[in-house]
Amino acid sequence: MKKVQELMSFMDESSEREEAVDISRASFITTLNIISNIIFSVDLCSYGSEISNGFHDSVIGGMEAAGSPDLANFFPFLGFLDLQGNSKRMKFCTERLFKVFRGFIDIKTAEKSLRNDPKDASNRDFLDALLDLTVGDEAELDNNDIEHLLLDMFIAGTDTSSNTVEWAMAELLTNPKTMVKAQSQIQRIIGQNGFVQEPDISELPYIQAVVKETLRLHPAVPLLLPRKAETDVEVFGYLVPKDAQVLVNVWAIGRDPNVWENPTRFEPDRFLGEEIDVKGRDYELTPFGAGRRICPGLPLAVKMVSLMLVSLLYSFDWKLPTTVDMEETFGITLHKANPLHVVPVKKNRH
């Protein structure tokens, strides 16, 4: 909650200046600092820091390079030429992130070497636990493993969550009646001068419906992550051969008129009174995947998105300097073509 409160403080300052805020960037910084505190016990950036721009650009750049159409995908023998520069760009972005991770690994390793018992420390974080697995004759990890695991965690956890917050806000601003309904429920549950707390989320079914509807229309990873068929398998009369790459188009599933009524409309009410959730048991709504390979960050992601969204709606009204452009961009993750800039208006509470 501390990081979400810091986000609200930043919005307060922007409100006083009547300054438009880039919702995606602000929520990215919040998410980044939540994850970095879990892993490193520190903030990686602040709202006024250029460092956050570098980290943000590296994450987005790497995802865009990995998701861009590439001739080598269709003609593998051209791969070494890197005709579109995607491999070079992806390597540059990931190396920038690895450099940050190596710095923290080196610091932690040095701290451990000064202690009698490397595992004896207060305020241990996730990196401490990972480094414990590199010690001894039967070490389960090395530093290279840790760097790549951290890369997965930061890329999967930051860009996707901030995108979802941005899309939710964009849809609510485009549908003001839905915005009013969401804010009214928050006001009724939390009260006039309350503070948004994690347990409040379970008491806000309409916000939960808003998040589900956002993930239906704008899944953070529209094709999920690639899978490979272990054996030949037939699906609805179509043979998927062994070792074939399989992509699940959850973006299309979420807009399938055979499954959803008015599929292109933003209607959170469709989830009220329904048992459909995003945990992988309802195949019409699987933005995090399903089965053994479901996204392990699902609980944290839903919690972060919900807390940020509720806090933004509870503390502020919102004023658009221009109309909302809902155009999407192609890639591994689903971004708005033009970032959402909106002016927070502090609610007058007495």
C-alpha positions, 0 to 999 in steps of 0.5 A: 500500500505504501507505493500506491500511497506514493502514487496518490501523492504524485497525483496530488502534486499534479492536481495542484499544478493542473498538469496532465499525467501519463497514466501508463508511466505513473502506474509503471513506476508504481508497479516497478517499485512494488516489485523491486521492493519485493526483490531488492528491498529498494525503489528503482526509480521515482516519479520525477526520475529519468532513470524510470524512463530508461527502465521503461524504455528498456522493458517496452523496447525489448517487448516490441522487438520480441513481438515485431514481425520478422522475416526470420520467423518465416525464413530462418536462414535469414536470421543471422542477417537480422534484417530488421534489427530486432535481435540487436534492439532486444539484446541492447534492451536486455543488457541494460536490464542485466546491468542493473541486476548485476549491480544488486547481485554484486552488492548482496554477494559482498554483504553475504561474504562479510557475515559469519552465516550468509543466511543470517540476516534481517529484512531478507528479500527475494534476491537473498533467497535466490543467492542462497541457492547458489551456495554449496557443492549442490548449488541449484542456480548460478548468477546467470540463472538469477539474472534471467529469472529477474528479467522474466519477473520485471518484464512480465510484472511491470509493463503488463500491469501498468497497461491494464490500469491505463486501458481500464482508465481509458475505458472508464473515461470513454464510458462516463456512466460506468465511471460514475457507477464505479466511483459510487460503489467505492465511495459507499464502501470506503466512506467519505474520509477513509483510506483504500486498503487491500481488504476493500477490494473484495467488497467492491464487486463492480471494480472486480467486474471492471478489471475483468472487462478490461482484461477481456477487451484488452488482454495484456498479452494478447497471444499469451506466451508461445507453447510447443506441442509435445505430440501430434494432436488433433483439435476440431479436425485440425492436426497440430504436429509435434513440436509446432508452436502454438499461440492462443489468441485470447484477444480474439476469444474475448471478442468472439460474438459466439461467446459474448453479447455485444463483444466490442462494448465495455460492459462490466455489468456482464460479470455481475452475478457471474462466477467467471474469473481470470484464474484459468478455469473459464476458457472464455476469459484466460488473460493469464493462461491456464493449467500448469503454465498459468502466469505465476504472478496472477494474484499479485497482478490482479491485486496491484491493478485493483488497488491502483485503480480503486485509489485513482477513482476514490481520490480523484475525478479526471479531466481529459485535455483531449479525446481518448484515442483507443487505437492499439499497437501490435506486439507481445503486449497490448499497448495504447497507440497513444498514451493516456494523458489525463488531469487529476482533479482532487476530490473536495472532501469535508 
